[in-house]
Amino acid sequence: MADVNTASAAFLATIPSPDQGVWHIGPVPIRAYALCIIAGIIVAIWLGERRWVNRGGTKGTVIDVAVFAVPFGLVGGRLYHVITDNQLYFGEGKNPLNALKIWDGGLGIWGAIALGAVGALIACRRRGIPLPAMADALAPGIVIAQAIGRLGNYFNQELYGAHTDLPWGLEIYQRYNPTNPDDFLNGIAIGHVPLPDSPVHPTFLYELIWNLGVALLVIWADKKFRLGHGRVFALYVAGYTAGRFWIEMMRTDTANHILGLRVNVWTSILLFAAAIAYFVLAAKRGPREAPETLWSKDVPREDADSASAASGESHAEVAAAPDTVRDSAADKATEDPKPDAEK
């Protein structure tokens, strides 16, 4: 009896997986993965907009940049995934058309960042603003969006690690799809029959927690040291890849290897080194960008001030913030040498 109670307690200490990740409203599928991606994008835009305005930029610019960056990023993320995991879509018995089914999951963050940056660059040039400054404003929101996106992996029951007896192990269940027995992603767990390796390390949860920690680090460091010229974004890349390195080593899903290491492990190593190098070298570019360089060229300064006032941000409140026009006055003008107040 004692052994039964002990086994029950151990089972109850684990994390259960959702029974399904897809629901239907009539013929329309509602996918948890897609909802998580959309929620992450919304949070990233919201936080990025607040940070951009606090740094002295024109209100509404981040939304304009997102119009280009988001679709570019989604395409880039899918391309990276398909290229690095091409065995899932090409070869004997595979259907190449499945590479287009982005709703089934599979986005590579570095493809999303790379091609998303191209879209952001196009938008920034149209608005006459520096891309590094925009990247700095967006960095914390991007890593928070990644954290939210990892919840989609939880619903898809994917990207986990090896078997574990730790109390936070994740129970993974057999899912059944009556219309396609091989399509577990769109199936439903009936009877909560565990898969052979269950419970497993919830590596997506490890990354979710790590990403939120990186976001806090980036926001703190930016406020403390007044980083600029892309150094905030470099810190985000370094922080994220440091975590992705060890978390990727724990994952057991199918992946291509180079010299015995998963492709994304090598990617993390290279990008970590590049981010650290950029962070150090960009410090030579001097203080954070002057706020007047962040104003959109097609928006007169008077209109930007009116927009800030209409949004409830008085000129006095803006002057008291650390990332505003007053920062430029402290850096560039001699008539007001008084340092800025910290928010």
C-alpha positions as CSV (number, residue, x, y, z in Angstrom):
1,M,0.0,0.0,0.0
2,A,2.9,2.3,0.8
3,D,4.4,1.7,-2.6
4,V,1.1,2.6,-4.3
5,N,0.9,5.9,-2.3
6,T,4.5,6.7,-3.2
7,A,3.9,6.1,-6.9
8,S,0.7,8.2,-6.8
9,A,2.5,11.0,-5.1
10,A,5.3,10.9,-7.7
11,F,2.8,11.0,-10.5
12,L,0.8,13.8,-9.1
13,A,4.1,15.8,-8.7
14,T,4.6,15.8,-12.5
15,I,3.2,18.3,-15.0
16,P,0.4,17.0,-17.1
17,S,0.3,17.8,-20.8
18,P,-2.9,19.2,-22.4
19,D,-5.2,16.6,-24.0
20,Q,-5.0,18.5,-27.3
21,G,-3.6,21.6,-29.0
22,V,-6.2,22.1,-31.6
23,W,-9.9,22.9,-31.3
24,H,-12.5,23.5,-34.0
25,I,-15.3,26.0,-34.4
26,G,-17.2,24.3,-37.2
27,P,-14.6,23.6,-39.9
28,V,-12.2,26.3,-38.6
29,P,-9.3,24.9,-36.5
30,I,-8.2,27.0,-33.6
31,R,-4.5,26.2,-32.8
32,A,-2.9,26.9,-29.5
33,Y,0.5,27.3,-31.1
34,A,-0.8,30.0,-33.5
35,L,-2.6,31.8,-30.6
36,C,0.7,31.8,-28.6
37,I,2.6,33.3,-31.5
38,I,0.0,36.0,-32.1
39,A,0.0,36.8,-28.3
40,G,3.8,37.1,-28.4
41,I,3.8,39.4,-31.3
42,I,1.2,41.7,-29.7
43,V,3.3,41.9,-26.4
44,A,6.5,42.6,-28.4
45,I,4.9,45.4,-30.3
46,W,3.2,46.9,-27.2
47,L,6.5,46.9,-25.1
48,G,8.6,48.0,-28.1
49,E,6.3,50.9,-28.7
50,R,6.5,52.1,-25.0
51,R,10.3,51.7,-25.0
52,W,10.7,53.5,-28.4
53,V,8.6,56.5,-27.2
54,N,10.5,56.6,-23.9
55,R,13.7,56.8,-25.9
56,G,12.4,59.9,-27.7
57,G,11.0,58.2,-30.9
58,T,7.8,59.1,-32.7
59,K,4.7,57.4,-31.4
60,G,3.3,54.7,-33.7
61,T,6.7,53.9,-35.4
62,V,7.0,50.4,-33.9
63,I,3.6,49.4,-35.4
64,D,4.7,50.7,-38.8
65,V,8.0,48.7,-38.5
66,A,6.0,45.6,-37.4
67,V,4.0,45.7,-40.6
68,F,7.2,44.8,-42.5
69,A,9.1,42.9,-39.8
70,V,6.4,40.4,-38.7
71,P,5.6,38.8,-42.1
72,F,9.3,38.8,-43.1
73,G,10.1,37.2,-39.7
74,L,7.4,34.5,-40.1
75,V,8.8,33.6,-43.5
76,G,12.3,33.6,-42.3
77,G,11.5,31.5,-39.2
78,R,9.8,28.9,-41.4
79,L,12.7,28.8,-43.9
80,Y,15.3,28.3,-41.2
81,H,13.3,25.5,-39.7
82,V,12.7,23.8,-43.0
83,I,16.4,24.1,-44.0
84,T,17.8,22.9,-40.7
85,D,15.2,20.1,-40.3
86,N,14.8,19.3,-44.0
87,Q,14.6,15.5,-43.3
88,L,11.1,16.2,-41.9
89,Y,9.8,17.3,-45.3
90,F,12.0,15.9,-48.1
91,G,13.0,12.4,-48.9
92,E,11.4,9.0,-49.3
93,G,7.9,8.9,-47.9
94,K,7.8,12.7,-47.1
95,N,5.5,15.3,-48.5
96,P,7.3,18.6,-49.4
97,L,4.1,20.5,-49.3
98,N,4.1,20.0,-45.5
99,A,6.9,22.6,-45.4
100,L,4.2,25.2,-46.1
101,K,2.1,24.2,-43.1
102,I,3.4,26.8,-40.7
103,W,0.3,26.3,-38.5
104,D,1.6,22.8,-37.5
105,G,4.5,24.4,-35.8
106,G,8.1,24.8,-36.7
107,L,9.7,28.3,-36.6
108,G,13.4,28.9,-36.2
109,I,14.1,32.0,-34.2
110,W,17.3,33.0,-36.1
111,G,15.6,32.8,-39.4
112,A,12.8,35.0,-38.0
113,I,15.4,37.5,-36.6
114,A,17.4,37.6,-39.8
115,L,14.6,38.1,-42.3
116,G,12.6,40.1,-39.8
117,A,15.6,42.5,-39.6
118,V,15.4,42.9,-43.3
119,G,11.8,43.9,-43.0
120,A,12.6,46.2,-40.1
121,L,15.4,47.8,-42.1
122,I,13.1,48.6,-45.0
123,A,10.6,50.2,-42.6
124,C,13.3,52.1,-40.7
125,R,14.7,53.6,-44.0
126,R,11.3,54.6,-45.0
127,R,10.9,56.5,-41.7
128,G,14.5,57.8,-41.7
129,I,15.4,56.2,-38.3
130,P,18.4,54.0,-37.3
131,L,17.8,50.3,-37.2
132,P,20.2,49.6,-34.2
133,A,18.1,52.0,-32.1
134,M,14.9,50.3,-33.1
135,A,16.5,46.9,-32.4
136,D,17.4,48.1,-28.9
137,A,13.8,49.2,-28.2
138,L,12.4,45.8,-29.4
139,A,14.9,43.5,-27.8
140,P,13.1,42.8,-24.5
141,G,9.8,42.3,-26.2
142,I,11.2,39.9,-28.7
143,V,12.6,37.6,-26.0
144,I,9.3,37.8,-24.0
145,A,7.5,36.9,-27.3
146,Q,9.8,33.8,-27.5
147,A,8.8,32.8,-24.0
148,I,5.1,33.1,-24.8
149,G,5.7,31.1,-28.0
150,R,7.1,28.2,-26.0
151,L,3.7,27.7,-24.5
152,G,2.7,26.6,-28.0
153,N,5.2,23.8,-27.8
154,Y,3.5,22.7,-24.5
155,F,0.1,22.4,-26.3
156,N,1.7,20.7,-29.3
157,Q,3.5,18.2,-26.9
158,E,6.9,18.8,-28.6
159,L,10.4,19.9,-27.9
160,Y,11.0,18.1,-24.7
161,G,14.0,16.3,-23.2
162,A,14.8,12.8,-22.0
163,H,13.1,10.9,-19.2
164,T,13.4,12.3,-15.7
165,D,12.2,11.5,-12.2
166,L,12.3,15.1,-11.1
167,P,9.0,16.4,-9.6
168,W,8.6,18.9,-12.5
169,G,8.8,16.2,-15.1
170,L,6.3,16.5,-18.0
171,E,3.8,13.8,-18.6
172,I,3.4,13.2,-22.4
173,Y,0.5,11.2,-23.7
174,Q,-0.5,9.2,-26.7
175,R,-2.8,11.3,-28.9
176,Y,-5.2,9.8,-31.4
177,N,-6.6,11.4,-34.5
178,P,-9.4,9.2,-36.0
179,T,-9.1,10.8,-39.4
180,N,-5.3,10.3,-39.7
181,P,-3.8,7.9,-37.1
182,D,-0.3,9.2,-38.0
183,D,-1.2,12.8,-37.3
184,F,-0.5,13.1,-33.5
185,L,-0.3,16.8,-33.6
186,N,-4.0,17.2,-34.3
187,G,-5.0,14.3,-32.2
188,I,-6.5,14.1,-28.7
189,A,-5.2,12.2,-25.7
190,I,-7.8,9.6,-24.7
191,G,-7.3,7.9,-21.4
192,H,-4.0,9.7,-20.7
193,V,-1.9,6.8,-21.8
194,P,1.8,7.9,-21.3
195,L,4.4,7.6,-24.0
196,P,7.3,5.2,-23.1
197,D,9.8,8.0,-22.0
198,S,7.2,9.9,-19.9
199,P,7.8,11.9,-17.8
200,V,10.4,14.0,-19.6
201,H,12.3,17.2,-19.1
202,P,10.1,20.1,-20.1
203,T,12.9,21.8,-22.0
204,F,10.4,24.3,-23.6
205,L,9.6,25.4,-20.0
206,Y,13.2,25.8,-19.1
207,E,13.6,28.1,-22.1
208,L,10.5,30.0,-21.3
209,I,11.8,30.8,-17.8
210,W,15.3,31.5,-19.1
211,N,13.8,34.0,-21.7
212,L,11.9,35.9,-19.1
213,G,15.1,36.2,-17.0
214,V,16.9,37.5,-20.1
215,A,14.2,40.1,-20.6
216,L,14.6,41.3,-17.0
217,L,18.4,41.4,-17.4
218,V,18.2,43.4,-20.7
219,I,15.7,45.9,-19.3
220,W,17.8,46.4,-16.1
221,A,21.1,46.8,-18.0
222,D,19.5,49.2,-20.5
223,K,18.2,51.4,-17.7
224,K,21.3,51.2,-15.6
225,F,23.9,51.8,-18.3
226,R,21.9,53.6,-20.9
227,L,22.9,51.3,-23.7
228,G,22.5,52.3,-27.3
229,H,23.7,51.6,-30.9
230,G,22.4,48.0,-30.9
231,R,24.1,47.0,-27.6
232,V,20.8,46.1,-26.0
233,F,20.0,43.8,-28.8
234,A,23.5,42.3,-28.6
235,L,22.9,41.6,-24.9
236,Y,19.7,39.9,-25.7
237,V,21.3,37.7,-28.3
238,A,24.2,36.8,-25.9
239,G,21.8,36.1,-23.1
240,Y,19.4,34.0,-25.1
241,T,22.1,31.9,-26.9
242,A,23.8,31.2,-23.5
243,G,20.6,29.5,-22.4
244,R,19.7,28.0,-25.7
245,F,23.1,26.2,-25.8
246,W,22.5,24.0,-22.7
247,I,18.8,23.6,-23.3
248,E,19.3,22.5,-26.8
249,M,21.7,19.9,-25.6
250,M,18.9,18.4,-23.4
251,R,16.4,18.1,-26.2
252,T,15.7,14.7,-27.8
253,D,13.7,15.7,-30.9
254,T,15.1,14.8,-34.3
255,A,17.8,17.3,-35.5
256,N,20.7,17.4,-37.9
257,H,24.2,17.3,-36.4
258,I,27.6,18.8,-37.3
259,L,30.6,17.2,-35.6
260,G,28.4,15.5,-33.1
261,L,26.5,18.6,-32.0
262,R,23.0,19.8,-33.0
263,V,22.9,22.5,-35.6
264,N,21.3,24.9,-33.2
265,V,24.0,24.3,-30.6
266,W,26.6,25.5,-33.2
267,T,24.4,28.4,-34.1
268,S,24.2,29.4,-30.4
269,I,28.0,29.3,-30.0
270,L,28.7,31.4,-33.1
271,L,26.0,34.0,-32.3
272,F,27.0,34.2,-28.7
273,A,30.6,35.1,-29.7
274,A,29.4,37.5,-32.3
275,A,27.0,39.3,-29.9
276,I,29.7,39.7,-27.2
277,A,32.1,41.1,-29.8
278,Y,29.5,43.6,-31.1
279,F,28.6,44.6,-27.5
280,V,32.2,45.5,-26.8
281,L,33.0,47.1,-30.1
282,A,29.8,49.2,-30.2
283,A,30.7,50.8,-27.0
284,K,33.2,52.9,-28.9
285,R,30.3,54.6,-30.7
286,G,29.6,56.7,-27.7
287,P,26.4,57.5,-25.7
288,R,22.9,56.3,-26.7
289,E,21.5,57.8,-29.9
290,A,20.2,61.4,-29.5
291,P,16.4,61.5,-29.4
292,E,16.1,63.8,-32.4
293,T,17.7,61.1,-34.6
294,L,14.7,58.8,-33.7
295,W,12.0,61.1,-35.0
296,S,10.4,59.9,-38.1
297,K,11.3,62.1,-41.0
298,D,7.7,62.4,-42.2
299,V,6.4,63.5,-38.8
300,P,7.1,67.1,-37.7
301,R,8.3,67.4,-34.2
302,E,5.2,69.5,-33.2
303,D,3.0,66.6,-34.3
304,A,5.1,64.1,-32.3
305,D,4.7,66.3,-29.2
306,S,0.9,66.6,-29.8
307,A,0.7,62.8,-30.1
308,S,2.5,62.3,-26.8
309,A,0.2,64.8,-25.1
310,A,-2.9,63.2,-26.5
311,S,-1.7,59.8,-25.2
312,G,-1.5,61.2,-21.7
313,E,2.2,61.8,-21.6
314,S,2.8,65.4,-20.6
315,H,6.0,67.2,-21.5
316,A,7.0,67.2,-17.8
317,E,6.6,63.4,-17.6
318,V,8.6,62.9,-20.7
319,A,11.3,65.2,-19.4
320,A,11.5,63.2,-16.2
321,A,12.0,59.9,-18.0
322,P,15.6,58.6,-18.7
323,D,15.1,57.8,-22.4
324,T,13.8,61.1,-23.7
325,V,14.5,64.4,-25.4
326,R,15.9,65.7,-22.2
327,D,18.7,63.1,-22.4
328,S,19.8,64.7,-25.6
329,A,19.8,68.1,-24.1
330,A,22.0,66.9,-21.3
331,D,24.4,65.3,-23.8
332,K,24.4,67.9,-26.5
333,A,23.5,71.3,-25.0
334,T,25.6,73.4,-22.6
335,E,22.7,75.4,-21.3
336,D,21.3,72.5,-19.2
337,P,24.1,70.5,-17.7
338,K,21.8,69.0,-15.0
339,P,21.8,65.2,-15.2
340,D,18.6,63.4,-16.0
341,A,16.4,61.9,-13.3
342,E,16.1,58.1,-13.3
343,K,12.7,56.7,-13.7
